[in-house]
Amino acid sequence: MAHKAAALVLLLVSVSVAAAASGDQESDRIRELPGQPAKVRFSQYSGYVTVNQAHGRALFYWLVEAVPAAGPIAPLVLWLNGGPGCSSVGYGASEEVGPFRIRPDGKTLYLNPNSWNKAANLLFLESPAGVGFSYSNKTLDLYVAGDAKTASDAYAFLVNWLERFPQYKYREFYIAGESYAGHYVPQLAQLIYEQNKGIQNPIINLKGFMVGNAVTDDYHDYLGTFEYWWTHGLISDNTYHNLKKTCLLESSEHPSPECLKNLNLASSEEGNIDPYSLYTKPCNNTASLKLGLGGRYPWLSRAYDPCTERYSSIYYNRPEVQIAMHANTTGIQYSWKTCSDIVGSYWADSPKSMLPIYQELIAAGIRIWVFSGDTDAVVPVTATRYSIDALKLPTLVNWYPWYDHGKVGGWSQVYKGLTLVTIAGAGHEVPLHRPREALILFRHFLQNTPMPTQ
C-alpha cells in the first residue's frame, strides 16, 4: 500500500507540474495583436522567463508557432539579432523572418508571405537584459553585459522556457541570427553542446545553427571589409592602405587608436549612402560607416522601405500592444527601443574569433550554414569568405550559382562541415531585402540539402 500511495503522490505531483507548466503557457498566449489581419492560422505566445532570481533578470520572448502545413513536429528555431544591444522583436520578427510586417502608420499589421513560420516554430528572444522588453532589477547588469553572460542567460532561458512549453522538449532545435549574433549563436550552440555531452536524449535537441552577415573573426572580418570598401569605390587608395597598416595587427588593444582614426576617415569618405544596403535609398541622411569590428555597430539597417525601423518604434510603444504581448507588467508606459543606448556601449567581453568554436562544433557534427547578402558593406561577403577560408575545410562542392525559378539567387559552396550561401542583391538584413530567397535558403538549411541548381 505504501508503494501505491507513493506512486499516487508522484502521479499527482507530475500532474500538478504539468498543469502549472500548461497554465503558464496559456497565460502567455497572445489572443490577438492590435491591428492584426484576420484569419491568422497559427498560435502566438509572449512573456518573460526569469534567468536570474537574485537580480530579478528576465528575458522577453515571442513564440510564433508554425503554420499547420509545416506539420505537427516542425522544428523549433531560436532567432537572435545582434548589435550588441538590438531587438530580435524589432528586427528579426518585424522586418525579416516573422509573420507580420508593420505598416507606416505604426498601428496596423499585414502578413509576410515569406515568413519562416511556414517551415518552423520561431522563438524570438530579446537578449541580453536591457534589450527591448527584457529587463533586470539590478541596473548594474545593463553595464556589464557581454558575450559570456549573454550565452549563459540564453541557455538558462531555454531550460526554463522548455519547462513552460514541454511540447518542444526533444524537438529538433536550431539557432539562427545575423550580424553580432555571429557571436551569440555559436557561443550558445557551444554551451548547449557542452551541456548535452553524455546525455543520450537531450531535452535541447540541438541539430545546427545558421548565421548571416555575421561578425566572425576580427582579423579576417577587417581584411575582407576594407577590401570590399575599396573595390566598391567607397574609400580612397590611401585610406585603404592605411586601414590595412593600422588595423590588421595583433594587439591587446583592438582596435588601436590609429585604426579608429582611419575608420573615422573612411566614414567621412563614404558620404550619404546606406552601408547596410549599398544600392538602396537611406532614410533621411542617417546612414554612416561608423564601423568597429568588435561588433559595436550602429543599427541603421534599411531595405525597400528605408524607414521600417521607425514603424516598430511606434507600434511597440503603444500601450495596447504592450498589454497584448504581456510586456507591460507594471501598468506604466514602457519606453521600448529598437536598440539599447546602454547595453552595446558598455559591452564587457567580445572574443576576437569564433573560428575555434566552429572547429569544435564541426568536429561534433553540428550543422553549420553561413549566408551573406552581397550588397552589405558592414559585414560584407568578402569578410565572411576570408573567415571561412581560415578554417581550411575541404571542399565537397565547388562554388556554383543557385537558382529561384530560373533566376540566379546567389552562389554557394559546400565544405566538409559547413555550407556557405550568398544572396544576390541582399543587404545586411537578407530576409528583408530578399524575402523569397531567404525562405528558400531556410528550407534548404533545415533539410540540409544543397541550394537548387535550376
PAGU-95048 format. One record per residue (C-alpha): residue number from 1; residue in one letter; x negated, y, z negated. Coordinates in steps of 0.02 Angstrom, whole numbers, plus 50000, padded with zeros to 5 digits. Example, Ala and Ser with C-alpha at 12.3 -4.5 7.8 and 13.67 -1.06 7.14 Angstrom:
    n  res      u      v      w
    1    A  49385  49775  49610
    2    S  49316  49947  49643
***
This chain:
    n  res      u      v      w
    1    M  50000  50000  50000
    2    A  49857  50118  49958
    3    H  49785  50094  50132
    4    K  49956  50128  50208
    5    A  49977  50286  50103
    6    A  49804  50347  50153
    7    A  49843  50312  50334
    8    L  50007  50407  50318
    9    V  49917  50557  50238
   10    L  49787  50552  50378
   11    L  49925  50548  50507
   12    L  50015  50695  50425
   13    V  49852  50794  50418
   14    S  49820  50757  50602
   15    V  49996  50811  50647
   16    S  49979  50971  50547
   17    V  49811  51014  50627
   18    A  49884  50982  50799
   19    A  50037  51085  50756
   20    A  49929  51227  50692
   21    A  49823  51225  50850
   22    S  49979  51220  50956
   23    G  50057  51362  50856
   24    D  49905  51473  50876
   25    Q  49904  51435  51060
   26    E  50087  51479  51080
   27    S  50066  51642  50985
   28    D  49932  51690  51113
   29    R  50048  51661  51261
   30    I  50072  51813  51372
   31    R  50258  51819  51407
   32    E  50240  51949  51544
   33    L  50115  52085  51582
   34    P  50185  52260  51611
   35    G  50202  52290  51797
   36    Q  50177  52105  51835
   37    P  50251  52044  52001
   38    A  50397  51924  51999
   39    K  50386  51734  52014
   40    V  50215  51707  51935
   41    R  50191  51518  51935
   42    F  50055  51496  51804
   43    S  50037  51522  51617
   44    Q  49928  51654  51534
   45    Y  49860  51671  51358
   46    S  49752  51801  51272
   47    G  49694  51847  51100
   48    Y  49550  51836  50979
   49    V  49434  51699  50918
   50    T  49327  51736  50766
   51    V  49145  51688  50791
   52    N  49075  51756  50627
   53    Q  49188  51760  50473
   54    A  49065  51855  50363
   55    H  49051  52001  50485
   56    G  49230  51990  50549
   57    R  49161  51970  50725
   58    A  49293  51917  50851
   59    L  49288  51894  51040
   60    F  49435  51930  51153
   61    Y  49484  51807  51290
   62    W  49610  51796  51431
   63    L  49654  51623  51497
   64    V  49737  51612  51667
   65    E  49790  51435  51699
   66    A  49777  51354  51870
   67    V  49925  51357  51988
   68    P  50020  51191  51994
   69    A  49946  51148  52165
   70    A  49773  51136  52085
   71    G  49829  50978  51995
   72    P  49858  50929  51813
   73    I  49674  50910  51767
   74    A  49598  51058  51859
   75    P  49429  51107  51785
   76    L  49403  51246  51658
   77    V  49288  51389  51714
   78    L  49220  51522  51596
   79    W  49187  51687  51686
   80    L  49063  51813  51615
   81    N  49019  51988  51676
   82    G  48853  52068  51632
   83    G  48795  52247  51607
   84    P  48746  52205  51474
   85    G  48899  52277  51388
   86    C  49030  52266  51527
   87    S  49202  52190  51525
   88    S  49249  52025  51606
   89    V  49432  52079  51595
   90    G  49398  52244  51684
   91    Y  49285  52173  51819
   92    G  49297  51984  51843
   93    A  49482  51967  51803
   94    S  49547  52130  51877
   95    E  49435  52163  52027
   96    E  49363  51996  52076
   97    V  49423  51819  52038
   98    G  49580  51845  51933
   99    P  49760  51827  51992
  100    F  49810  52011  51985
  101    R  49750  52174  52058
  102    I  49794  52343  51983
  103    R  49875  52473  52094
  104    P  49807  52652  52098
  105    D  49949  52710  51984
  106    G  49869  52609  51843
  107    K  50041  52539  51800
  108    T  50086  52401  51921
  109    L  50003  52240  51975
  110    Y  50004  52137  52133
  111    L  49946  51959  52166
  112    N  49771  51920  52228
  113    P  49796  51791  52367
  114    N  49617  51729  52341
  115    S  49621  51708  52153
  116    W  49507  51571  52088
  117    N  49650  51501  51984
  118    K  49704  51417  52146
  119    A  49565  51292  52107
  120    A  49533  51301  51919
  121    N  49588  51366  51749
  122    L  49500  51532  51720
  123    L  49440  51589  51549
  124    F  49380  51770  51544
  125    L  49278  51819  51391
  126    E  49239  51995  51330
  127    S  49062  51970  51266
  128    P  48970  52017  51158
  129    A  49067  52102  51016
  130    G  49092  52285  51057
  131    V  49133  52249  51239
  132    G  49312  52278  51298
  133    F  49433  52222  51162
  134    S  49304  52117  51067
  135    Y  49252  52189  50900
  136    S  49155  52170  50739
  137    N  49199  52238  50568
  138    K  49012  52266  50541
  139    T  48963  52414  50650
  140    L  48779  52365  50647
  141    D  48822  52214  50756
  142    L  48852  52330  50903
  143    Y  48675  52399  50888
  144    V  48583  52233  50878
  145    A  48667  52135  51018
  146    G  48552  52035  51131
  147    D  48536  51879  51236
  148    A  48515  51755  51092
  149    K  48662  51818  50989
  150    T  48772  51831  51145
  151    A  48738  51648  51185
  152    S  48767  51586  51007
  153    D  48928  51687  50989
  154    A  48992  51624  51157
  155    Y  48957  51445  51102
  156    A  49047  51474  50936
  157    F  49191  51548  51035
  158    L  49206  51394  51145
  159    V  49201  51273  50999
  160    N  49337  51368  50906
  161    W  49440  51405  51062
  162    L  49447  51221  51106
  163    E  49525  51186  50935
  164    R  49662  51306  50983
  165    F  49676  51233  51159
  166    P  49638  51048  51133
  167    Q  49708  51002  51304
  168    Y  49545  51070  51377
  169    K  49431  50961  51272
  170    Y  49330  50841  51381
  171    R  49392  50931  51537
  172    E  49263  50966  51673
  173    F  49187  51132  51619
  174    Y  49088  51260  51720
  175    I  49018  51434  51687
  176    A  49013  51573  51818
  177    G  48962  51754  51818
  178    E  48864  51891  51903
  179    S  48731  52024  51878
  180    Y  48662  52022  51699
  181    A  48769  51868  51670
  182    G  48622  51793  51763
  183    H  48552  51791  51586
  184    Y  48713  51749  51492
  185    V  48763  51600  51598
  186    P  48604  51493  51600
  187    Q  48568  51529  51416
  188    L  48742  51475  51365
  189    A  48728  51322  51478
  190    Q  48563  51278  51396
  191    L  48638  51294  51222
  192    I  48785  51183  51268
  193    Y  48668  51055  51347
  194    E  48559  51050  51190
  195    Q  48711  51034  51075
  196    N  48779  50893  51184
  197    K  48621  50788  51176
  198    G  48655  50615  51107
  199    I  48844  50634  51122
  200    Q  48922  50505  51237
  201    N  49081  50603  51275
  202    P  49054  50788  51232
  203    I  49202  50900  51199
  204    I  49123  51038  51304
  205    N  49100  50934  51460
  206    L  48975  51048  51549
  207    K  48950  51000  51732
  208    G  48866  51153  51803
  209    F  48854  51341  51824
  210    M  48858  51469  51964
  211    V  48787  51646  51963
  212    G  48797  51786  52090
  213    N  48678  51931  52125
  214    A  48602  51878  51961
  215    V  48461  51952  51858
  216    T  48346  51801  51851
  217    D  48160  51837  51838
  218    D  48089  52011  51809
  219    Y  47934  51995  51918
  220    H  48020  51917  52068
  221    D  48176  52025  52047
  222    Y  48067  52180  52055
  223    L  47969  52115  52203
  224    G  48124  52074  52303
  225    T  48217  52232  52255
  226    F  48078  52351  52306
  227    E  48060  52257  52470
  228    Y  48247  52271  52501
  229    W  48248  52458  52466
  230    W  48102  52486  52583
  231    T  48162  52375  52726
  232    H  48335  52456  52718
  233    G  48262  52630  52728
  234    L  48313  52686  52553
  235    I  48140  52738  52492
  236    S  47979  52807  52566
  237    D  47824  52705  52606
  238    N  47730  52794  52468
  239    T  47862  52757  52335
  240    Y  47870  52576  52391
  241    H  47682  52554  52369
  242    N  47684  52645  52201
  243    L  47827  52537  52136
  244    K  47731  52379  52179
  245    K  47574  52450  52098
  246    T  47655  52505  51933
  247    C  47800  52384  51907
  248    L  47731  52215  51960
  249    L  47623  52198  51806
  250    E  47617  52075  51662
  251    S  47625  52189  51512
  252    S  47703  52188  51341
  253    E  47794  52350  51384
  254    H  47911  52315  51527
  255    P  47949  52420  51623
  256    S  47799  52534  51591
  257    P  47815  52725  51587
  258    E  47730  52734  51758
  259    C  47854  52607  51827
  260    L  48001  52706  51757
  261    K  47933  52864  51836
  262    N  47930  52782  52007
  263    L  48103  52706  51981
  264    N  48169  52882  51948
  265    L  48083  52942  52107
  266    A  48166  52801  52204
  267    S  48334  52857  52132
  268    S  48307  53034  52197
  269    E  48259  52972  52370
  270    E  48410  52861  52400
  271    G  48539  53000  52400
  272    N  48727  52989  52380
  273    I  48759  52808  52425
  274    D  48828  52664  52326
  275    P  48681  52547  52292
  276    Y  48802  52410  52237
  277    S  48877  52410  52412
  278    L  48766  52498  52538
  279    Y  48890  52516  52680
  280    T  49048  52569  52588
  281    K  49100  52740  52526
  282    P  49051  52789  52348
  283    C  49181  52854  52226
  284    N  49164  53042  52201
  285    N  48975  53051  52214
  286    T  48944  52938  52064
  287    A  48825  52816  52149
  288    S  48647  52809  52088
  289    L  48494  52699  52096
  290    K  48459  52713  51909
  291    L  48394  52537  51901
  292    G  48294  52444  51771
  293    L  48275  52259  51799
  294    G  48286  52221  51615
  295    G  48469  52210  51662
  296    R  48525  52379  51593
  297    Y  48619  52433  51749
  298    P  48750  52571  51751
  299    W  48902  52477  51815
  300    L  48966  52577  51962
  301    S  49022  52433  52074
  302    R  49131  52484  52219
  303    A  49211  52399  52368
  304    Y  49353  52430  52491
  305    D  49433  52549  52367
  306    P  49280  52629  52287
  307    C  49375  52684  52132
  308    T  49454  52521  52072
  309    E  49367  52535  51903
  310    R  49474  52687  51863
  311    Y  49634  52588  51880
  312    S  49575  52463  51749
  313    S  49536  52604  51629
  314    I  49713  52671  51646
  315    Y  49800  52502  51637
  316    Y  49710  52425  51488
  317    N  49728  52584  51386
  318    R  49918  52579  51398
  319    P  49989  52530  51226
  320    E  50119  52413  51303
  321    V  49981  52319  51396
  322    Q  49876  52301  51239
  323    I  50027  52235  51143
  324    A  50074  52113  51282
  325    M  49895  52046  51283
  326    H  49886  52036  51092
  327    A  49740  52156  51096
  328    N  49819  52293  50992
  329    T  49819  52207  50823
  330    T  49824  52365  50716
  331    G  49963  52463  50799
  332    I  49838  52605  50827
  333    Q  49797  52659  51004
  334    Y  49637  52568  51052
  335    S  49515  52650  51173
  336    W  49465  52516  51298
  337    K  49317  52547  51414
  338    T  49250  52452  51563
  339    C  49076  52458  51485
  340    S  49019  52493  51307
  341    D  48921  52654  51277
  342    I  48829  52570  51134
  343    V  48802  52385  51168
  344    G  48696  52400  51326
  345    S  48597  52548  51261
  346    Y  48535  52456  51107
  347    W  48506  52283  51182
  348    A  48392  52188  51065
  349    D  48315  52046  51166
  350    S  48303  52005  51350
  351    P  48184  51866  51407
  352    K  48084  51907  51564
  353    S  48133  51748  51655
  354    M  48274  51622  51665
  355    L  48170  51506  51775
  356    P  48113  51391  51633
  357    I  48296  51363  51589
  358    Y  48335  51324  51772
  359    Q  48195  51196  51773
  360    E  48259  51114  51613
  361    L  48440  51105  51671
  362    I  48397  51047  51847
  363    A  48297  50904  51769
  364    A  48451  50864  51662
  365    G  48563  50851  51815
  366    I  48666  51008  51782
  367    R  48738  51077  51944
  368    I  48670  51250  51987
  369    W  48731  51360  52129
  370    V  48666  51537  52159
  371    F  48756  51656  52275
  372    S  48712  51828  52340
  373    G  48805  51967  52431
  374    D  48682  52034  52558
  375    T  48728  52220  52551
  376    D  48689  52240  52365
  377    A  48536  52347  52328
  378    V  48544  52322  52139
  379    V  48504  52137  52129
  380    P  48479  52103  52315
  381    V  48468  51942  52412
  382    T  48279  51961  52429
  383    A  48260  51965  52239
  384    T  48363  51806  52224
  385    R  48263  51718  52360
  386    Y  48095  51762  52282
  387    S  48156  51699  52112
  388    I  48220  51534  52184
  389    D  48061  51512  52286
  390    A  47961  51525  52124
  391    L  48045  51363  52065
  392    K  47956  51270  52207
  393    L  48101  51150  52232
  394    P  48100  51026  52376
  395    T  48219  51074  52517
  396    L  48355  50948  52559
  397    V  48449  51051  52690
  398    N  48361  51192  52781
  399    W  48431  51368  52800
  400    Y  48591  51365  52904
  401    P  48741  51477  52940
  402    W  48907  51429  52860
  403    Y  49074  51472  52938
  404    D  49250  51528  52899
  405    H  49369  51498  53046
  406    G  49228  51508  53172
  407    K  49151  51666  53097
  408    V  48985  51665  53005
  409    G  49022  51688  52821
  410    G  48841  51689  52767
  411    W  48695  51570  52754
  412    S  48645  51428  52639
  413    Q  48500  51317  52590
  414    V  48512  51161  52483
  415    Y  48368  51120  52367
  416    K  48345  50971  52254
  417    G  48449  51026  52105
  418    L  48505  51196  52168
  419    T  48610  51269  52310
  420    L  48587  51447  52374
  421    V  48729  51533  52468
  422    T  48731  51708  52541
  423    I  48890  51801  52586
  424    A  48876  51915  52737
  425    G  48932  52094  52710
  426    A  48967  52075  52524
  427    G  48900  52191  52391
  428    H  48864  52161  52207
  429    E  49041  52102  52168
  430    V  49055  51967  52301
  431    P  49237  51914  52264
  432    L  49293  52095  52280
  433    H  49207  52128  52446
  434    R  49235  51958  52525
  435    P  49377  51876  52426
  436    R  49420  51740  52552
  437    E  49239  51688  52575
  438    A  49213  51691  52386
  439    L  49357  51569  52360
  440    I  49284  51453  52493
  441    L  49118  51462  52401
  442    F  49203  51424  52234
  443    R  49295  51272  52301
  444    H  49135  51201  52376
  445    F  49042  51230  52213
  446    L  49174  51136  52114
  447    Q  49171  50993  52239
  448    N  48980  51002  52252
  449    T  48991  50994  52442
  450    P  48885  51096  52564
  451    M  48962  51252  52639
  452    P  49060  51220  52800
  453    T  48962  51217  52962
  454    Q  49108  51260  53075
***
